[in-house]
Amino acid sequence: MKIYIFDIDDTLVTHKNGTVNYDKMVPDILFIDFIKKLNSKIYIYTNATESHAIEVINRIGIKKYVKKIFARDTIPFMKPDIFSLKHVEYEIMKDTNSMENEYIFFDDTKENLKTAHNYKWKTVWIHPDFINKEYYMDHSYPNINQALLVMELEK
């Protein structure tokens, strides 16, 4: 089973000048459409707090599609610690009742992606500098919707 795991800040939601303006967040119709086509719940994996993640997923309209949030205050280790990834994978295996999952991880931070790649997850770098991807990034795109559009076309 394909498991889609998304970071929040600067992956799903880009913050200008490092600030969060919740009032300007609106449902992301393209992202919601992609999730509907997956016909599967997604997972959020962030170094932010769970309350921050909940606020964001409510604002961008994806809360009902999120199976579980892994956040700094809900798991024992933070990204990029390998034990954090192991914990997340273990919890997802329990959720899916499967040890045969394929993990696809979307993040904007190189260190997080390098650890995930070394742990055998597929990695997708979301960053304005996407052209300069590293060997441990399976894919790179300037924003989440472009990533999902290309992935959908490749099916």
LINTA-V683198 format. One record per helix or strand of 2 or more residues. SS is the DSSP state (alpha for helix, beta for strand). FROM is the first residue (numbers start at 0). TO is the last residue. If there is no record, write none. Layout:
# LINTA-V683198
ss->SS from->FROM to->TO
ss->SS from->FROM to->TO
This chain:
# LINTA-V683198
ss->beta from->1 to->5
ss->alpha from->15 to->17
ss->alpha from->21 to->23
ss->alpha from->28 to->37
ss->beta from->41 to->44
ss->alpha from->49 to->58
ss->alpha from->62 to->64
ss->beta from->65 to->69
ss->alpha from->81 to->95
ss->beta from->101 to->106
ss->alpha from->109 to->117
ss->beta from->121 to->125
ss->alpha from->129 to->131
ss->beta from->138 to->140
ss->alpha from->143 to->152
